[in-house]
Amino acid sequence: MARIAVIGAGVGAMAAAARLAVAGHRVAVYERTDTYGGALRRVERDGFSFDTGPGLLPLPAVYRDLFLKTGKEPLEECVELVQVDPSSHHVFADGTRVSLPNASRAGVVSALAESLGPVSARRWGDFLVRAREAWDRSRRPLLEEPLWTDWQVLAEREPYPAVPHKRLLRTRTAGTLAEVGAWELRDPRLTALLESHALAFGLDPRVTPASAAVLPYMEHAFGTWYVRGGMRELARAVYERCLARRVEFHFGAEAAGVLEKDGRAAGLELADGSVAEADLVVAGVAPEVLDRLGRGTRVRGAGGVPAQRGAASRVTVLLALRGGRPDGTPHRTVVHAEDRRAELESLFGAPAGLPARPTVTVLRPDDPALVPDAGHEAVTVTSVVPAGAGEAVDAHAENLITVAERAVPGLRDRLVHREVRTPADIAAETGAEGGAVPVPALAAAGGRLLHPSNSTELPGLFTVGGWSHPGGGLPHAGMSGALVAGLIVEGPEFRGSQ
């Protein structure tokens, strides 16, 4: 039985802690803030409740597996999962609207045929076939296994297949999402639909590898879910599972350094000068934080994959509205930018800026737990901004509300109060520089979107969460917890779930 110190109480770190405790280890979590959950936070005011991090849960099977492996009560006995249907409603620049059903590729194609026409629907259906092939090729090494020591194979090989070109009598391989849109989809609305999945993580589709086609595929194939009471309830359930497995939590306990003894991680030095001795350390922090904790020791991910530094963050506007949520309102609406090129140049140009009319995601949950009564509605509006965006963010919130009115008519007339969540708020809650948000691991692109392995060059030190393999997003965080637990319990020969 080992003593294990976990830095941070994010969802990935807690997932690892629960699994390690079940395996018989003594686990203590040291969290610098006063609560658990990492990015899964909640704001409450005047009877309204808002999620400030992820608002929906893809791939709930990851957390079903966590609860199955760590206790008798399954996930559905600890939280109420609701399948969101339609999965998303889209408002395109030309005014076209389409609602996409949940977990039904055939249903998505049918909905697109009705709104965009049969030719565009067929092209999206053909694209999904290729996206599935990319998923089948990359799923295990990117999500279910520790990062390969020969990770360069993943960096160089594009899993998205080449497409025969009838006129040229040859195949043509798209290298980026933008090329997939231009060469294969050939409809600006489909291109906007495709690229919105990359933009949600602050990825520039012009340089994002075609392998990112797995992002819309995952949503169409496996569905999107909401946790009743808000996504904070998922963090609560994981925290309580940790407590049930006798994981210790120390809040307000900031790690100042990773102790090293005889060439191994040997515990933590805390900011108050105290020491937490341990046989193993699991760090659920951003790479720049881990660099500081290591104080020059070898703490980078093993295998030579460079640590990811995020370039994008998010602004979220929390809106308390008078008037109930109308029946049939979509849970999630994506309002696409009126000028795609202007948005991309503003976000990813040099210097990066804030687009006037960005792509905006509007969440309108059908959840009585979030409002004081049936005569009110809680709405969140989110858009990507460059990490570290500062003073201009408050003014930018007005632009987001203007865009959101295309999804919520009369929004300003219904407004009771609002609160703006900025990159600075994300930085304070997660420790990530500039409030950067980690992206999921993706193949190709020279390894630029791979993440450092969960084991490190310092024996006894492991990394977990969105900044390590397999990257950002709630499912990926849960997967990282499973991978770290496997590496510690079974050793370096661990190869993931079969």
C-alpha positions as CSV (number, residue, x, y, z in Angstrom):
1,M,0.0,0.0,0.0
2,A,1.5,3.3,-1.1
3,R,1.0,6.8,0.2
4,I,-0.1,8.9,-2.8
5,A,-0.3,12.7,-2.8
6,V,-2.6,14.2,-5.5
7,I,-2.2,17.9,-6.5
8,G,-5.5,19.4,-7.4
9,A,-9.1,18.4,-7.0
10,G,-10.2,18.6,-10.7
11,V,-12.4,15.9,-12.0
12,G,-9.5,14.0,-13.6
13,A,-7.5,14.1,-10.4
14,M,-10.5,12.9,-8.3
15,A,-11.1,10.1,-10.8
16,A,-7.6,8.9,-10.3
17,A,-7.8,9.3,-6.5
18,A,-11.0,7.2,-6.3
19,R,-9.5,4.4,-8.5
20,L,-6.3,4.3,-6.5
21,A,-8.1,4.3,-3.2
22,V,-10.1,1.3,-4.3
23,A,-6.8,-0.5,-5.2
24,G,-5.8,-0.1,-1.5
25,H,-3.6,3.0,-1.6
26,R,-3.7,5.8,1.0
27,V,-4.6,8.9,-1.1
28,A,-4.6,12.5,0.0
29,V,-5.7,15.4,-2.3
30,Y,-4.2,18.8,-1.9
31,E,-6.3,21.6,-3.5
32,R,-5.2,25.2,-3.4
33,T,-8.7,26.6,-3.6
34,D,-11.6,26.1,-1.2
35,T,-13.5,23.5,-3.2
36,Y,-13.3,20.6,-5.6
37,G,-14.2,20.3,-9.3
38,G,-11.6,22.3,-11.2
39,A,-13.5,23.9,-14.1
40,L,-16.8,22.4,-13.0
41,R,-17.9,25.4,-10.8
42,R,-21.3,26.9,-10.0
43,V,-22.5,30.5,-9.5
44,E,-25.6,31.0,-7.4
45,R,-27.5,34.3,-7.1
46,D,-31.1,35.2,-6.2
47,G,-32.3,31.7,-6.7
48,F,-30.6,31.2,-10.0
49,S,-27.8,28.7,-10.6
50,F,-25.3,28.6,-13.5
51,D,-22.6,26.2,-14.6
52,T,-19.4,28.2,-15.3
53,G,-17.5,25.3,-17.0
54,P,-18.6,22.6,-19.4
55,G,-22.4,22.5,-19.7
56,L,-22.9,19.1,-21.3
57,L,-21.4,15.6,-21.0
58,P,-20.3,13.7,-24.0
59,L,-19.4,10.0,-23.6
60,P,-20.9,9.3,-20.2
61,A,-19.6,5.8,-20.4
62,V,-16.3,7.1,-19.1
63,Y,-18.0,8.1,-15.8
64,R,-20.2,5.0,-15.7
65,D,-17.0,2.9,-15.8
66,L,-15.5,5.1,-13.0
67,F,-18.5,4.5,-10.7
68,L,-18.7,0.8,-11.6
69,K,-15.0,0.3,-10.7
70,T,-15.1,2.3,-7.5
71,G,-18.3,1.2,-5.7
72,K,-21.7,-0.5,-5.6
73,E,-23.8,2.5,-6.7
74,P,-23.8,3.1,-10.4
75,L,-23.5,6.6,-11.8
76,E,-27.2,6.9,-12.4
77,E,-27.9,6.4,-8.7
78,C,-25.6,9.3,-7.9
79,V,-26.7,11.8,-10.5
80,E,-29.6,12.0,-12.9
81,L,-28.5,11.9,-16.5
82,V,-30.7,13.4,-19.2
83,Q,-30.2,12.8,-22.9
84,V,-30.4,16.1,-24.7
85,D,-32.7,16.0,-27.7
86,P,-32.2,17.7,-30.1
87,S,-28.5,17.4,-29.4
88,S,-28.0,20.9,-30.9
89,H,-29.8,23.6,-32.8
90,H,-27.8,25.6,-35.3
91,V,-28.4,29.1,-36.7
92,F,-26.2,29.8,-39.7
93,A,-25.1,33.1,-41.2
94,D,-27.7,33.0,-43.9
95,G,-30.5,32.5,-41.4
96,T,-30.9,28.7,-42.1
97,R,-31.8,26.7,-39.0
98,V,-31.5,23.0,-38.3
99,S,-32.0,20.9,-35.2
100,L,-29.8,17.8,-35.0
101,P,-31.1,14.7,-33.1
102,N,-29.1,13.1,-30.4
103,A,-27.0,9.9,-31.0
104,S,-28.4,9.3,-34.5
105,R,-26.2,9.6,-37.5
106,A,-29.0,8.7,-39.8
107,G,-31.3,11.2,-38.0
108,V,-28.7,14.0,-38.5
109,V,-28.4,13.3,-42.2
110,S,-32.2,13.3,-42.5
111,A,-32.4,16.7,-40.6
112,L,-29.8,18.2,-42.8
113,A,-31.6,17.0,-45.9
114,E,-34.8,18.8,-44.8
115,S,-33.0,22.1,-44.0
116,L,-30.0,22.2,-46.3
117,G,-31.1,19.9,-49.1
118,P,-30.2,16.4,-50.2
119,V,-26.9,17.1,-51.8
120,S,-25.5,18.7,-48.6
121,A,-27.0,16.0,-46.5
122,R,-25.3,13.3,-48.6
123,R,-22.0,15.0,-48.4
124,W,-22.2,15.2,-44.6
125,G,-23.2,11.5,-44.5
126,D,-20.2,10.6,-46.6
127,F,-18.0,12.7,-44.3
128,L,-19.3,10.9,-41.2
129,V,-18.3,7.5,-42.8
130,R,-14.7,8.9,-43.2
131,A,-14.8,10.4,-39.7
132,R,-15.8,7.0,-38.3
133,E,-12.7,5.5,-40.0
134,A,-10.5,8.1,-38.4
135,W,-12.2,7.3,-35.1
136,D,-11.5,3.6,-35.5
137,R,-7.9,4.2,-36.3
138,S,-7.1,6.6,-33.5
139,R,-9.5,5.7,-30.6
140,R,-7.2,3.2,-28.7
141,P,-3.9,5.0,-28.9
142,L,-5.4,8.5,-28.3
143,L,-8.0,7.6,-25.6
144,E,-7.7,4.2,-24.1
145,E,-3.9,3.5,-23.9
146,P,-1.0,5.2,-22.3
147,L,0.8,7.4,-24.8
148,W,3.0,5.3,-27.0
149,T,6.8,5.6,-26.5
150,D,7.0,5.9,-30.3
151,W,4.3,8.7,-30.3
152,Q,5.9,10.1,-33.5
153,V,3.8,7.5,-35.4
154,L,0.7,9.3,-34.2
155,A,2.2,12.7,-34.9
156,E,3.0,11.8,-38.6
157,R,0.1,9.6,-39.6
158,E,-3.2,11.3,-40.5
159,P,-6.0,8.9,-39.6
160,Y,-8.6,10.7,-41.7
161,P,-8.8,8.9,-45.0
162,A,-8.0,10.2,-48.5
163,V,-11.0,10.9,-50.8
164,P,-11.2,9.8,-54.4
165,H,-11.4,12.8,-56.8
166,K,-13.4,11.7,-59.9
167,R,-12.2,14.6,-62.2
168,L,-8.5,14.2,-61.3
169,L,-8.6,10.4,-61.2
170,R,-6.6,10.3,-58.0
171,T,-7.1,10.5,-54.3
172,R,-6.7,13.7,-52.3
173,T,-6.0,13.8,-48.6
174,A,-7.3,16.7,-46.6
175,G,-4.7,17.9,-44.1
176,T,-6.9,20.3,-42.1
177,L,-10.5,20.7,-41.2
178,A,-10.7,23.8,-43.4
179,E,-9.7,21.6,-46.4
180,V,-12.3,19.0,-45.4
181,G,-14.9,21.8,-45.6
182,A,-13.7,23.3,-48.9
183,W,-12.9,20.0,-50.7
184,E,-15.5,17.6,-49.4
185,L,-18.5,19.5,-47.9
186,R,-18.6,22.5,-50.2
187,D,-21.4,24.2,-48.4
188,P,-20.5,27.1,-46.1
189,R,-23.2,25.9,-43.6
190,L,-21.7,22.5,-43.4
191,T,-18.2,24.0,-43.0
192,A,-19.5,26.1,-40.2
193,L,-21.0,23.0,-38.5
194,L,-17.8,21.1,-38.8
195,E,-15.5,23.9,-37.7
196,S,-17.7,24.8,-34.7
197,H,-16.5,21.6,-33.0
198,A,-12.9,22.8,-33.3
199,L,-13.7,26.4,-32.4
200,A,-15.3,25.2,-29.1
201,F,-11.8,24.3,-27.9
202,G,-10.2,27.4,-29.4
203,L,-8.7,25.5,-32.4
204,D,-8.1,27.3,-35.7
205,P,-9.7,25.0,-38.3
206,R,-7.2,26.3,-40.9
207,V,-4.4,24.5,-39.2
208,T,-6.3,21.9,-37.1
209,P,-5.7,18.4,-38.5
210,A,-8.4,16.6,-40.4
211,S,-8.3,14.0,-37.6
212,A,-10.5,16.5,-35.6
213,A,-13.3,15.0,-37.7
214,V,-13.7,12.6,-34.7
215,L,-15.1,15.5,-32.6
216,P,-18.5,15.8,-34.5
217,Y,-18.4,12.0,-35.1
218,M,-18.3,11.3,-31.3
219,E,-21.2,13.6,-30.7
220,H,-23.4,12.1,-33.5
221,A,-22.5,8.5,-32.6
222,F,-22.5,8.6,-28.8
223,G,-24.8,11.4,-27.9
224,T,-24.8,14.4,-25.5
225,W,-26.0,14.3,-22.0
226,Y,-26.9,16.8,-19.2
227,V,-26.7,16.2,-15.5
228,R,-29.9,17.3,-13.7
229,G,-29.1,20.2,-11.3
230,G,-26.2,21.3,-13.4
231,M,-22.8,19.8,-14.3
232,R,-21.5,20.7,-10.9
233,E,-23.5,17.7,-9.7
234,L,-21.1,15.4,-11.6
235,A,-18.2,16.9,-9.7
236,R,-20.1,16.5,-6.4
237,A,-20.8,12.8,-7.2
238,V,-17.1,12.1,-8.0
239,Y,-16.0,14.0,-4.8
240,E,-18.5,12.0,-2.7
241,R,-17.3,8.7,-4.2
242,C,-13.7,9.7,-3.2
243,L,-14.9,10.4,0.3
244,A,-16.6,7.0,0.4
245,R,-13.3,5.4,-0.6
246,R,-11.6,7.3,2.3
247,V,-9.7,9.7,0.1
248,E,-8.5,12.6,2.3
249,F,-9.0,16.2,1.0
250,H,-7.0,19.2,2.1
251,F,-8.5,22.5,0.8
252,G,-6.6,25.8,0.9
253,A,-3.5,23.6,0.6
254,E,-1.3,24.9,-2.2
255,A,1.6,22.8,-3.4
256,A,4.8,24.8,-3.6
257,G,7.1,22.0,-4.8
258,V,7.5,18.3,-5.6
259,L,10.0,16.8,-3.2
260,E,12.6,14.5,-4.6
261,K,14.6,11.9,-2.8
262,D,17.0,9.4,-4.3
263,G,15.9,10.4,-7.8
264,R,12.2,9.8,-7.1
265,A,9.2,11.9,-6.2
266,A,8.9,11.8,-2.4
267,G,6.0,14.1,-1.6
268,L,5.0,17.7,-1.6
269,E,6.2,20.9,0.0
270,L,3.2,23.1,0.7
271,A,3.0,26.9,0.6
272,D,2.6,27.1,4.3
273,G,6.0,25.5,4.8
274,S,4.7,22.0,5.8
275,V,5.6,18.8,4.1
276,A,3.4,16.0,2.9
277,E,5.5,12.9,2.5
278,A,4.4,10.4,-0.1
279,D,5.6,7.4,-2.1
280,L,4.0,8.7,-5.3
281,V,2.7,12.0,-6.5
282,V,-0.1,12.6,-9.1
283,A,-0.2,16.2,-10.4
284,G,-3.5,17.5,-11.9
285,V,-2.2,20.9,-12.9
286,A,-1.4,23.0,-16.0
287,P,2.2,22.5,-17.4
288,E,3.5,25.9,-16.3
289,V,2.4,25.1,-12.7
290,L,4.1,21.7,-12.9
291,D,7.3,23.5,-14.1
292,R,7.2,25.7,-11.1
293,L,6.6,22.8,-8.7
294,G,9.5,20.9,-10.2
295,R,11.9,23.7,-9.7
296,G,14.1,22.5,-12.5
297,T,13.8,18.8,-11.8
298,R,12.7,16.5,-14.6
299,V,9.0,16.7,-14.5
300,R,8.0,16.9,-18.2
301,G,6.0,14.1,-19.7
302,A,8.1,11.1,-20.7
303,G,8.6,10.4,-24.4
304,G,9.6,13.8,-25.6
305,V,6.1,15.2,-26.3
306,P,6.2,18.9,-25.6
307,A,3.9,20.3,-22.8
308,Q,0.8,21.9,-24.3
309,R,0.3,25.6,-23.6
310,G,-3.2,26.7,-24.4
311,A,-3.8,29.7,-26.5
312,A,-7.5,30.0,-26.1
313,S,-9.9,30.7,-23.3
314,R,-13.7,31.4,-22.9
315,V,-16.0,34.2,-21.9
316,T,-19.3,33.1,-20.4
317,V,-22.2,35.4,-19.7
318,L,-24.7,34.2,-17.1
319,L,-28.1,35.5,-17.8
320,A,-31.0,35.5,-15.3
321,L,-34.2,36.1,-17.3
322,R,-37.8,36.8,-16.3
323,G,-40.4,34.6,-18.1
324,G,-40.3,30.8,-18.2
325,R,-38.5,28.7,-20.8
326,P,-40.9,28.1,-23.7
327,D,-41.8,24.5,-24.4
328,G,-39.8,22.9,-27.1
329,T,-36.8,25.2,-26.7
330,P,-33.5,23.5,-27.6
331,H,-31.1,22.9,-24.8
332,R,-28.2,24.0,-26.9
333,T,-28.1,26.5,-29.8
334,V,-25.0,27.4,-31.8
335,V,-25.2,30.7,-33.5
336,H,-22.6,30.8,-36.2
337,A,-20.5,33.8,-37.1
338,E,-21.8,36.0,-39.8
339,D,-18.3,36.4,-41.3
340,R,-16.2,33.2,-40.9
341,R,-13.0,34.7,-42.2
342,A,-13.2,37.8,-40.0
343,E,-13.8,35.7,-36.9
344,L,-10.8,33.4,-37.6
345,E,-8.5,36.3,-38.4
346,S,-9.6,38.1,-35.2
347,L,-9.1,35.1,-33.0
348,F,-6.0,33.6,-34.5
349,G,-4.3,36.5,-36.3
350,A,-1.4,38.4,-34.9
351,P,-2.2,40.1,-32.6
352,A,-5.2,38.1,-31.6
353,G,-8.4,40.0,-30.8
354,L,-12.0,39.7,-30.1
355,P,-14.4,39.2,-33.0
356,A,-17.4,41.6,-33.2
357,R,-19.9,38.8,-34.1
358,P,-18.4,35.5,-33.0
359,T,-19.7,32.0,-33.0
360,V,-21.7,31.7,-29.7
361,T,-23.1,28.7,-27.8
362,V,-26.4,29.3,-25.9
363,L,-27.4,26.8,-23.3
364,R,-31.0,26.9,-22.0
365,P,-31.5,23.9,-19.7
366,D,-34.9,22.6,-18.9
367,D,-34.1,22.3,-15.2
368,P,-36.3,23.7,-12.3
369,A,-33.3,23.3,-10.0
370,L,-31.6,26.3,-11.7
371,V,-34.3,28.9,-11.3
372,P,-36.3,30.4,-8.4
373,D,-39.6,29.4,-10.0
374,A,-41.3,28.5,-13.3
375,G,-41.5,32.2,-14.2
376,H,-37.8,32.6,-14.8
377,E,-35.0,31.1,-16.9
378,A,-31.3,30.6,-16.5
379,V,-29.2,31.0,-19.7
380,T,-25.5,30.8,-20.3
381,V,-23.8,32.3,-23.4
382,T,-20.3,31.3,-24.2
383,S,-17.7,32.2,-26.8
384,V,-14.0,31.5,-27.4
385,V,-11.5,34.3,-26.8
386,P,-7.7,34.4,-26.7
387,A,-6.1,33.3,-23.4
388,G,-5.4,36.2,-21.2
389,A,-8.0,38.5,-22.8
390,G,-8.5,41.3,-20.3
391,E,-10.2,44.6,-20.2
392,A,-12.0,44.3,-23.5
393,V,-13.9,41.3,-22.3
394,D,-16.6,43.1,-20.4
395,A,-17.5,45.1,-23.6
396,H,-17.3,41.9,-25.6
397,A,-20.1,40.4,-23.4
398,E,-22.4,42.9,-25.0
399,N,-21.5,41.5,-28.4
400,L,-22.3,38.0,-27.1
401,I,-25.7,39.1,-25.9
402,T,-26.4,40.7,-29.3
403,V,-25.6,37.4,-31.1
404,A,-27.5,35.4,-28.5
405,E,-30.7,37.3,-29.3
406,R,-30.8,35.4,-32.6
407,A,-31.5,32.3,-30.4
408,V,-33.4,34.0,-27.6
409,P,-35.6,36.7,-29.1
410,G,-36.3,39.6,-26.7
411,L,-33.5,38.6,-24.4
412,R,-32.6,42.1,-23.2
413,D,-36.2,42.9,-22.4
414,R,-36.3,39.8,-20.1
415,L,-33.0,40.5,-18.3
416,V,-33.1,40.4,-14.5
417,H,-29.3,40.4,-14.0
418,R,-26.2,39.1,-15.6
419,E,-22.6,38.1,-14.6
420,V,-19.6,37.9,-16.9
421,R,-17.0,35.1,-16.4
422,T,-13.7,35.9,-17.9
423,P,-10.3,34.2,-18.6
424,A,-9.1,35.7,-15.3
425,D,-11.9,33.8,-13.5
426,I,-10.8,30.5,-15.2
427,A,-7.2,31.2,-14.3
428,A,-8.1,31.7,-10.6
429,E,-10.1,28.5,-10.5
430,T,-7.8,26.2,-12.5
431,G,-4.4,27.8,-12.3
432,A,-4.0,27.7,-16.1
433,E,-2.1,30.7,-17.3
434,G,-4.4,33.2,-19.0
435,G,-7.4,31.0,-18.2
436,A,-6.3,28.7,-21.1
437,V,-8.6,25.7,-21.8
438,P,-6.9,22.4,-22.8
439,V,-7.9,20.7,-26.1
440,P,-8.5,17.0,-26.7
441,A,-5.5,15.0,-28.0
442,L,-5.6,14.7,-31.8
443,A,-3.4,12.7,-34.2
444,A,-1.2,14.1,-37.0
445,A,-0.1,17.8,-37.2
446,G,3.4,16.8,-36.2
447,G,2.2,15.9,-32.6
448,R,1.3,19.5,-31.9
449,L,-2.0,18.4,-30.4
450,L,-0.7,15.4,-28.5
451,H,-0.2,15.8,-24.8
452,P,2.6,14.6,-22.5
453,S,2.3,11.1,-21.2
454,N,0.9,10.4,-17.8
455,S,4.2,9.1,-16.6
456,T,7.1,11.6,-16.4
457,E,10.8,11.6,-16.5
458,L,10.9,11.8,-12.7
459,P,10.1,8.3,-11.3
460,G,7.1,8.3,-9.0
461,L,5.5,11.5,-10.5
462,F,2.5,11.1,-12.7
463,T,0.3,13.7,-14.4
464,V,-3.5,13.7,-14.8
465,G,-6.3,15.9,-16.2
466,G,-6.8,17.9,-19.3
467,W,-3.2,19.1,-19.7
468,S,-1.8,15.5,-19.9
469,H,-2.7,12.6,-22.2
470,P,-5.4,12.3,-23.6
471,G,-6.1,16.0,-23.3
472,G,-9.0,18.3,-22.5
473,G,-12.8,17.8,-22.1
474,L,-14.7,16.0,-19.4
475,P,-14.5,12.5,-21.0
476,H,-10.8,12.9,-21.6
477,A,-10.2,14.0,-18.0
478,G,-12.0,10.8,-16.7
479,M,-9.9,8.7,-19.1
480,S,-6.7,10.2,-17.8
481,G,-7.7,9.2,-14.3
482,A,-8.1,5.6,-15.4
483,L,-4.8,5.6,-17.3
484,V,-2.8,7.0,-14.3
485,A,-4.4,4.5,-11.9
486,G,-3.6,1.7,-14.3
487,L,0.1,2.8,-14.6
488,I,0.4,3.0,-10.8
489,V,-1.4,-0.3,-10.0
490,E,-0.2,-2.4,-12.8
491,G,3.1,-0.7,-13.7
492,P,4.5,0.5,-17.0
493,E,3.4,-2.6,-18.8
494,F,-0.3,-1.4,-18.4
495,R,-1.9,-1.0,-21.8
496,G,-5.4,0.2,-21.0
497,S,-8.8,-1.4,-21.0
498,Q,-9.4,-4.2,-23.4
